[in-house]
Amino acid sequence: MAEITFEITKELGVISEATKGWTRELNMVSWNGREPKYDLRDWSPDHTRMSKGVSFTEEEMIKLVELFNMRNEEDEFTEEYK
């Protein structure tokens, strides 16, 4: 199996942190030398290990933000789920 390479080209922000120091982050990541994409996943403190995640093109990220912003009030999380 071919080795997967990655480069975090821009750290956009940490969404949350787990008790063992791993952080859920939104970053721009170049996978195997390709154009960077928005990438959401958990990372180890030194960014050498990662969980499964999801990557978005610019167009997909714009659509995701639009969908989030268009949600109805009844779609929002109640206090018991926050």
C-alpha positions in Angstrom: 0.0 0.0 0.0 1.3 3.4 -1.0 2.2 5.8 1.8 -0.1 8.7 2.3 1.6 12.1 2.7 0.1 15.2 4.1 1.0 18.8 4.9 -1.1 21.1 7.1 -0.8 24.3 5.1 -2.9 26.4 7.4 -4.3 25.8 10.9 -7.8 27.4 10.9 -8.8 26.5 14.5 -9.5 24.0 17.2 -13.1 23.0 17.7 -12.6 20.9 20.8 -10.0 19.0 22.9 -10.2 15.5 24.3 -8.9 14.5 27.7 -5.7 12.9 26.2 -4.7 16.0 24.4 -6.1 15.2 21.0 -7.8 18.1 19.3 -10.6 18.3 16.7 -9.4 20.8 14.2 -10.4 22.6 11.0 -7.3 23.0 8.8 -6.2 23.3 5.2 -4.4 20.1 4.4 -2.6 19.0 1.2 -2.9 15.2 0.8 -0.3 13.5 -1.4 0.9 16.8 -2.8 -2.5 17.9 -4.1 -4.2 21.2 -3.7 -5.1 21.9 -0.1 -8.7 21.3 1.1 -10.6 22.1 4.2 -10.1 19.2 6.5 -11.9 18.3 9.7 -10.5 15.6 12.0 -8.9 14.8 15.3 -5.1 15.2 15.7 -2.5 14.1 18.2 -0.8 16.9 20.1 2.3 16.8 17.8 0.2 16.4 14.6 1.9 13.1 13.7 -1.2 11.0 14.1 -4.8 11.6 13.1 -8.2 10.0 13.1 -10.5 9.5 10.2 -11.9 12.7 9.0 -13.5 14.5 6.1 -12.1 17.0 3.5 -14.0 19.6 1.6 -13.3 21.6 -1.5 -13.9 25.4 -1.3 -17.3 24.9 -3.0 -18.3 22.1 -0.6 -17.3 24.2 2.4 -19.4 27.1 1.2 -22.4 24.8 0.7 -21.9 23.3 4.2 -21.9 26.8 5.8 -25.0 27.8 3.8 -26.8 24.7 4.9 -25.8 25.3 8.5 -26.9 28.9 8.4 -30.3 28.0 6.8 -31.3 25.5 9.5 -34.5 26.1 11.3 -34.6 27.1 15.0 -36.2 23.7 15.8 -33.1 22.0 14.3 -30.8 23.6 17.0 -29.5 21.4 19.8 -31.2 21.6 23.1 -29.2 22.1 26.3 -29.2 18.3 27.0 -27.2 17.7 23.9 -24.7 20.5 24.2 
